[in-house]
């Protein structure tokens, strides 16, 4: 029996706690949590730097373990990236680790409300809409995974979607998945709740207090060889705090603090945008947040309006200074326009209302779209909690708990290998082009289905890519390589002739000239004419992320013919033009 009743838990509290305007500047000292610089202690067990959701969660969980903790924020609590977060929390994830961490964050919102009286959680539910059968199968798997972990969900047919969200267009969908216990976190309220609770436990929080240096000393401990050890941290006001542990929770500015210990992490800032609509007839706070991964968009319930955003295929990097605080960028409508088309397609009512406000702020992103968490290699006592790829609100509670465990016991309770900052090879970290290219691609493919055989396109030709001693020989034999941790390894062979990785192309079609040459040479006589047209159509019309030469395309076609799989060209394409290519395939015999 499918329960289609929309979640109403917390809707009244939502109206009391959440303004529909996202442009009003949050008040970091709303609950009088800060102390004065004159009170800064001379020592602490841990110093957390950064007063966003991750820093505050880490502070709270460390203090709860009985440590003497200090948090330094050079501007104001929530400043930087936290304050403009959409704050949506989705409980159903492909990874059991993500499910655990997201679930704990949700639990913490409720627990902090009991501890502090500050309301930060609205349980309005979440809806994933599928536009094709592959996506629908993915959602069914997510629902089954959630069922194992006790997370309520329903798989919906197209004619059931409007029972959950009456404003959505459904005639172009194949189904959806509804998770009634998803919801929305108010970023300002959750930060202030953590601050109030941590202060009750004895933590000290200092706003308008930056960091000028982090002092280290070479290790003399044989158990910590070839490393430096944290000794102290000095504020911009000249106060020095002796401490064995510093936690870097500086968000998009995290590399500034990391550079103070002579290191660098693979993190870049990008512009990430959403817009808030005017009132939409029929909207109310009980409607679920919506994700349409195939259109690369989300629709967040915002009172009687919507906050709409997504992941563009042509994201923009940005440079930040320390005075950005609560700053925003001017929205580039040409960039955001591709998302807006998807918003209107999924919810036609958006086209009939105006835009109340735009929010284009910085977010931090990494080369594999995973956070940077844990101890910095080579610097004992320096920990990271940054690079959350716009997922910091969802992961904040769980990561704060695990990082506190990591600091106090030497390891987290759950397996955080995929988040561990040490997962990157040092050669890649020293290559700005590798970091930038891979980060750009990971952003653009955020909502893409990850199929077996999917490979990163970026970072395959930079000088720091590692290759074996027989790379040239097997490459000449027609080897198609896969990349693992910066190392090119053999994947499969397509016949004689080198099939080298292509230079990453941010916006144009990959190797267009070479593709046409291969077509003219008639590389694949076995491929029917309509299939050649599909290849040509993809090469000409797709922008980001098509890297297959004709030889690889044809080899994969022959290998997978008759099997229920997607060809690699589908793996590497992103954006709405894919549908046109799929339609072209259907036109064939």
N, C-alpha and C positions, 0 to 999 in steps of 0.2 A: 504493500500500500504506500503510494507516494504522498508524502505530506507536503502540500504546496503552500501551506500557510506561511506568510512572510513573518520574519522575526520582528517583534515590537519591543523586545527588551531594551530598555535604555532610551527609547525615543523621547520621552518626556525630559529625561536628564540631558539628552542631546540639545534640546531647545534651550535649556537653561545654561549649558556649558559652552556652546559653540556659536560663534557669530558667523553669519554667512559671508562676511567680508574677509578675504585672506590678505588684504593689503594693510590692515591696521597693524602697527608695530607691536609685537608682544612685549609684555612687561616682565623682564627677567626677575625683578625683585617684588613681584606681585604679592608674595607671601613672606616678605622680609626675611630671606634666608641668608643674606650676605653678611659678612663681618668686615671690619675696617682693616686697612693695610697695617695699621699700628699693632694689630693683634697677630700678625703672621708669626707662627712659631719658628724656632731655630732648627727643629728636627721633626721628622714624621716618618712613619713606617712606609707610607706610599704617598706620592704626589701625582695626582691625576691632572692632566693639562687638557682643557677643553670642556665647556659647559653645555654641550648638546645632549641629546638623548643617550648616546653611548657613554659619554663621560659621567653623566649623573647616575646611570644604572651601575656602572663599574664602581663608582664611589660608594653608593648605597650597599652593594653586596660585599665590598671589602670591609666597610665599617661594620657591617652586620657580623663579620667574622671576628670582631674584636680588635681590629687594627686601628692605629691612630692615623687617620687619613686627611689629606688636604687637597682641595681642588682649586686650580687657578684658571680663570677665564679672563682673557685680555680685554674683552668688550663686555658683553652682557649675556646672561644665560639665554640659550636658544639662538643666539646670533650666529650668522654664517649660513648654515644649510638647514638646521633643524626647524627653524621657525616657519619656513615655507613648504614643509613637507606635506604631501597629500595625506599621509597617515593611515592609508588603508592596510588592513591585515588580512591575509589569505591563509587559511589553515591547511589547505590541501596542497601539498608540494610533492615533487618526484622523489625527494630525499627524506629518509626517516629522520635524519639529523635536523633538517630544516623544519619538519613537522614538530619535532620536540622543542626546538628553540622558539618557534612562532607560538606554540601552545603555551609555553612558559611566559612569554611576553604578555599574552592575553590575560593569563592568570595574575600576573603582577599588576596589571592595570586595576583589576578588581581588588586585589589585596591592598594596594596603596590607597584606594578609595576608603577602605576600612580604617587604615592607619592614619590618614591625613584629612579625610573628608573632601578631597579634591577629586572631582569627576573627570576622568580622561577617556573612558571607554564607551562607545556606542555600538551595540550589537544589532546592526541592521542587515547583516547577511551579505553574501557575495554570490555573483552569478557569472559563470564562464560560458560564453556563446561560441559555438563551433560552426564554421562556414563550410567545412568539408569533412569527409568521413575519416580521414587520418587524424584530424584534430579531435573529432568526436571519440574516436578510439582512445586517444590520449586521455581525455577527460574521464572516460569509463575506467581506465586504469587508475587514475587519481582517486576516483570514488571508491574503488576496491581497496586501494591502499589506506584511504581514510577510514574505511570500515574496519580494517584490522586494528587501527589505532583508536577506534571508538569515536570517530568524528562523523557526525550526522551529515548526510548529503543525499541528494536525489538527482538521478539522471533523467533529463526531460526531453520529450519529443517537441518538435517545433510548435505544435498546437497547445503545448502546456506552458510555454515560456511567458506568454502574456498574463497568465495567472499569477506569476511571481513579479513581473515588471511590465505593466500594461503599455508603457510608452515605447517599447522596442519594436523595430521591424523584424519580422520572423520569416517572411516568405523566402528569403535567401539563406536560411540556416538549415542545418541538418540535426540540430539538437543543442542541448546545453547541460550544464551541471550547476546545481544550486547547493550552496553550503550555508545554512541559516545561522551558524555560529561564527561566521566571519564578521568583521566590523571595521570601525574607524577609531583611530587614536588621535586625540587632540594633542599636537606636539608641545604647545606651551603648557598645558595642564599636566602632562605626564612628567615633563622636566621639573616643574615646580613641585609636583608630588614627590618625586625622588629627592629633591633638594630638602623639602620639609622633613621627610622621613629620615634622611641621612643626618640632618642637623640634630634631630632628636636623639640619634644614636651617638652624637659627639663629633661628627665630621665638621670640618671648617671649610667654608666656601668663600673665595675672594674674587669678586668681579673687578673689572678695570685694572687687572693685574696680569701683565704679560710676562713672558720668559725671555731673558736676555742670553742665558747660557745654561748648559748642562755639563757639569764637571765629571770627568771619569779618571780612572787611574789604571795602569796596566795590571793585569791579574798576576798574583804571585801564588795562587792556589793551583796545584797540579791537577785538580779536578776540573778547573776552568782554564784550559790552556789557550794560548793565542787569542786572548780576549781582553777587553777592557771592562771595568766594573764601575757602575754608577756610584758616585760619591755624594753629589749634591746638585741642587738646582737654584739658580739665581733669578730673581724677578727683575723687571724693568725698573722697579723702584729701589733696587739695590739690596733687597733682603735675600739672604742665602739660607736655604733649608737643607740641612743634611738629611739624606735619605738613601736607602739602598734600591728603591724601586721608583721608576717614573713610567706612567702610562700615557701614551700618545693617543689622545682622542680628539685630535684637531681637525678632523674632517678633511675638507678640500685643502687645508693649509698644513696637512700632516708632514709634508716633506720639509717644511721650515724647521720643525722641531727635530726631525730625524737628522737633518744636516748638522745639528749641534753636537751629535755624537759621531760625526764623520761617515754617515751612511746615507743611502738613498733607497726609497721604496717605489715600486711601479704604480704610481697613482697620478692621475691627471684630472683636472677640473673641466667639466663640460657644462654648457648651458642646457638646462632642463626646464621645460615650460608646461604650464597649464593655463587655461582661462576659465573664468567663472561666468556663467550665463546669467541673464536676467531671470526673473521668475518664469517657470515653465508650468503651464496649466496641467494639473494632474500629478505634479511632483509632491511628495511628502517625505519626511525623514525616515519612514519605515521601509522605503524602497531600497533594495540591495545595491551595493556597488557592483559595477559591471566591468568585466574584462573581455575584450574581443581580440585574442592574440593574432588572428589571421589579418585583421585590419591594423594591428599594432596600436591599439587604443585602450583607454579606460574611461569610464563614466562614473564619477564619484558623486554620491548623493550629498548635496549641500543644502539642507533645509528644503526650501521650495524651488531650488535651482540645482544646477550641476556644476561640478568642477571637472573639466575634461582635459585629458592629456594623453601621452603615449610616448613611444620611442620612434623618432624620426630616422630615416635611412641616411640622412646627411647631417649628422649632429655637428655642433660647433664647439671647438675647444675654447677655453677662455683663460685669461691671466687675472690673478687676483692680488690685491694688496691687503694689508692688515686693517685698513680703515673701511673695508667694504661693509662690515657689520650686518646691517639689515638692507643692504643694497639689492637692487634688481636691475636687470638688463632690459633694454627695449626689445620687445618681442619681434622677431623676424617672421612676418606673416608668410613669406615665401617658403620658409622652412616648416613652419607650423601648419601650413595649408594642407600638406599631404595627410596630416592627422585629422584635420577638420573635415575633410571629405569623408573619412571613415566614421567620424562622429555622427555626421548627418545621415550617412547610410544606415547606421545602426539605430539612431534615434532621430527620425525626421523632424520632430518638434524643435530641435535645436536650431534649424534653419529659420524658424519663424520668430525667434526671440533675439534680443540684443546681447551684447557682451558687457557685463558689469565691470570686470577688471581682468587684467592679465598678470600672470606671475611667471617671470623668467629669471630664475636664479641659478647659482652654481651648485653642482653636485659632484661628488668624487667618484671616479670610475677606474677600474683596473683591467689588465689585459685579458683576464678570463672571467670577468663579471662575478668574481667572488671577493669577499672581504679580506682585509689584511689583519690578522689577529695573532697574538702570541708574542714570544720573545724575539727580539732582533738578534740575528746571528752575529756573533762577535762582540756583542755588548751586553754583558750580564746585568740584568735588572732593568732593561729598557723594553717595555711591552707596547704592542700596538693594538688599537681598537678603532680602525679607520678603513676607508675605502669600501663603503657598503653599497655602492652602485644603486643608490636610491631605495635601498631596502633596510636602512638603519632603524626605522621605527618598528618594523616587524621583528627584527633580530635583536633589538636593544636589550630587552629583558633577559633573554637567554644568553647572549654573549656576555653581558655584565656578570651573570652568575658564573659562567664558565671561566671567564678571565680571572675572577676572584679566586676560583679554585686553582687555576694555573699558577697564579702568583704565590699562593700560600702552600701548595703541595707539590708543585713542579709539573703538573699535568692537568688537563681538563677532565671532567667526568665523561664527556661524550667525545667521539672521534671527530676532531676538527682538522684533520689533515688537509681537506680541500680549502680551508680558510687560513691555514698556517702561513704566515708571511715567509717562512723558510722554503716554501715550495718552488720558488723561482731560482733558476740557475744564475750565478753571479755574473756570467757573461751577458745574459739578457738584461739584467738590471742596469748594466753600464752602457746600454745601447738605447739612446733616446728614440731612435726611429722604430726599433722593435716595440718599445713600450707604447708609442703613439699609435702605430699601425694596428697592433693587436687590440688596444683599448677602443679604437674607433670601430673596429669590426665587431667586438663583443657587444658594444652598445647597439649597433645597427641590427644585430641578430638576437636581441634580448627576447623577443616573443617568437622566434623561429622554432619550429619543431626540430629536435635533435634526433636525427635518424642514425642507425648504425652506418658507419663509414663516413659520417660527417667530419670534415677536417677544417681546421683554421686555414684561411687563405693568406692572412697577413703574417708578416714576420718570417717568411720562408726564404727570403733572399738576402737578408741583412748579413753583414760580415760576422756577426757573433753567432750565427746559426752553426751548430756543431754537426759535423759529418764524419762518417767512418772512413777508414783508409781505402775502402773499395767502393766508395760512393761513385766515382767517375765511371768505373767499369760496369757496375750494375745499372747506373743511369743510362749508359749507352745501350744497354740491352733492353731498354723499354720499361724500366722500373718506375712505378708511381709511388712516391714516398709519402709517409705519414710523419707528423711531427709530434713528439712527446717530450715535454720539458726542454724545449729548445734543441732537441736532437732529431735529425732526419733519419728515419728508419724505413726499411723496405715495407711496402704495403702489398702491392701486387704488380704483375707485369702485363703490358698491353701489346707486346711484340717488339721487334727491333726498332731502334730509333729513340733518341733521347726525348723524354717527356719531363722537362725541367719545370720546377715551380715558377710561377709568373710573379713579376713585381706587383705589389699590392697597389690597386687602383682605387682611389677613394670614391670617385663618382662616375667615371666612364665605364664602358664595356671593356672587359679584360682582353688584351691581346687581339683586338679587332682585326688588325692588319694580318696577323698570323693566321687567324681563323679563316679569313677569306682566302688566303693562300692555300690552306689545306683543302678548302672546298673546291678550289679551281683544280687542284691536283687529283681530285677524286679519291680521297683517302679511303672512303668507306662505300664501296659499291654495293655492299649488302644492305645498306640502309635505304628504305623506300623514300621516294621523292618527298612525300608529305612530312617525313621525319627530318629530312634535310631542311625543309622549310621551317620546322619548329626550331631547329638549331639556329638558323639564320635569324629568325624572329627574336630569339632570346639575345643573340649577340648584338643585334641592332638596337633593340628597344629597352632592354633592361639596363638600369643604371648600376647600382651598387652590387658587387659580389657575384660575378660570373667568371670563373677562371678555367673552365675545362676547354682544352683544345679538342678539335674534332676527333682526333685519334682516341683520346680517353673516352669521349662521349660514345663512340662507336663500340669500343671494347667493352664498356660497361653494358651497353645495350645487348650485345651478343651474350655476355656472361649472365645477365639477369632476365633474358627473354623467357616469357612464360611463367615467371615467378611473381609473387605478390609483393613487389618491392618498388620503391621509387628510385629513379636513376639519380646519380650524383648531381646532375645539373639542377635537380629540384632541391637538393640539400643546400646548394650554394647560392640560390636565388633568394632575394628578399624584396618585399614590397608588393603592392597591389598588381603590378604587371604580370605576376605569376599566373593569375587567373586567365589572362589572355593566352599565355603559353599553354595552359592546361586545356583551354577550349580548342586550341589548334590541334593538340594531340587527339582530341575526341573526333575531329573532322576526318582523321585518317581512316583507312580501311581496317 
